[in-house]
């Protein structure tokens, strides 16, 4: 039997590709004498054909894992969905309102605004009047 066909048969029995098989060089004569599939099976049990230990490379996966651990992968290529879809509207609202309330409270504590102004600002924050803390600042300076 030709080496190529014997290797194909052995690969079929071992359930691997032909490139994954390693043939013992000293037993090439026995491989050529093999005629049937049974002969090839016997050669496999004798250790003439062996699976090489080479598998799939984990190199790319490792690099990706390191990048993920480093906190990357946040570019536009990884984002799926709009900003509103990625962050819940309610959570966004809570975040904005809480920071604005905290800010006007700090202004009151530092005595930069009076109580009546604080109440007015508080209601405006609740009504969604201000876009940000900077917007509150500009509103105060104009008033």
C-alpha positions in Angstrom: 0.0 0.0 0.0 1.2 3.5 -0.8 2.2 5.7 2.2 -0.4 8.3 1.2 -3.4 5.9 1.2 -2.2 4.2 4.4 -2.0 7.6 6.0 -5.5 8.5 4.8 -6.9 5.2 6.3 -5.1 5.7 9.6 -6.4 9.3 9.8 -9.9 8.0 9.2 -9.6 5.5 12.0 -8.0 8.0 14.4 -10.6 10.6 13.4 -8.0 13.3 12.6 -6.8 15.0 9.4 -3.8 13.6 7.5 -1.7 16.5 8.5 -2.2 15.7 12.2 -0.7 12.2 11.8 3.0 11.4 12.5 4.4 8.3 10.9 7.3 6.5 12.6 10.2 6.6 10.0 11.7 3.3 11.0 8.6 1.4 10.3 8.0 2.6 6.7 8.6 -0.9 5.3 5.8 -2.3 7.4 3.4 0.4 6.1 4.2 -0.5 2.5 3.5 -4.2 3.2 0.1 -3.4 4.7 -2.8 -4.4 2.4 -6.1 -4.1 4.2 -7.6 -1.7 6.6 -7.1 -4.3 9.4 -3.4 -4.1 8.7 -3.5 -0.3 9.1 -5.4 -0.7 12.4 -2.7 -3.1 13.7 0.0 -0.6 12.7 -1.9 2.1 14.7 -2.0 -0.2 17.8 1.8 -0.9 17.4 2.4 2.9 17.4 3.5 3.3 13.7 0.8 6.1 13.3 0.4 8.6 16.1 -1.5 11.8 16.5 0.7 14.8 16.8 0.2 16.9 19.9 -0.3 20.1 17.8 -3.8 21.5 18.1 -5.4 24.9 17.6 -3.3 27.9 18.5 -4.6 29.9 21.5 -2.4 32.9 20.7 -5.1 35.2 19.4 -7.5 34.2 22.2 -4.8 35.0 24.8 -4.2 38.5 23.4 -7.9 39.2 23.3 -8.2 38.0 26.9 -5.3 40.3 28.0 -6.9 43.3 26.2 -10.2 42.5 27.8 -8.6 42.4 31.3 -6.9 45.7 30.6 -10.3 47.3 30.1 -10.2 47.8 26.4 -12.7 46.7 23.7 -14.9 49.8 24.1 -14.5 51.2 20.7 -17.3 51.7 18.1 -16.6 48.3 16.6 -17.7 46.5 19.7 -20.8 48.6 20.5 -24.1 47.1 19.4 -27.1 49.4 19.8 -27.5 53.1 20.3 -26.5 54.9 23.5 -30.1 54.8 24.6 -30.3 51.1 24.1 -27.1 50.4 26.0 -28.1 52.5 29.0 -31.6 52.3 30.4 -33.4 55.7 30.2 -34.4 55.5 33.8 -30.9 54.8 35.0 -29.6 57.7 33.0 -32.3 60.0 34.4 -31.5 58.9 38.0 -27.8 59.5 37.5 -28.4 63.0 36.1 -31.0 64.0 38.7 -29.1 62.7 41.7 -25.9 64.5 40.7 -27.8 67.8 40.1 -29.6 67.5 43.4 -26.3 66.8 45.2 -24.8 69.8 43.4 -27.5 72.3 44.4 -27.4 70.9 47.9 -23.6 71.6 48.1 -24.3 75.2 46.8 -26.9 75.7 49.6 -24.4 74.3 52.2 -21.7 76.6 51.0 -24.2 79.5 51.3 -23.8 80.4 47.6 -27.6 80.3 47.1 -30.5 81.0 49.5 -33.2 78.6 50.5 -35.8 80.0 48.2 -33.5 79.8 45.2 -32.6 76.2 46.3 -36.3 75.2 46.3 -36.8 76.8 42.9 -33.8 75.0 41.5 -34.9 71.7 43.1 -38.2 71.9 41.3 -36.6 72.7 38.0 -34.2 69.7 38.4 -37.2 67.5 39.1 -38.9 68.8 36.0 -35.9 68.0 33.9 -35.1 71.7 33.1 -31.3 71.4 33.4 -29.2 69.4 31.0 -26.2 69.2 33.4 -24.5 70.8 36.4 -22.8 73.3 34.0 -26.3 74.3 32.8 -27.3 75.0 36.4 -24.2 77.2 36.8 -25.1 79.3 33.8 -28.7 79.6 34.9 -27.6 80.9 38.3 -25.1 83.4 36.9 -27.8 84.8 34.6 -30.3 85.1 37.4 
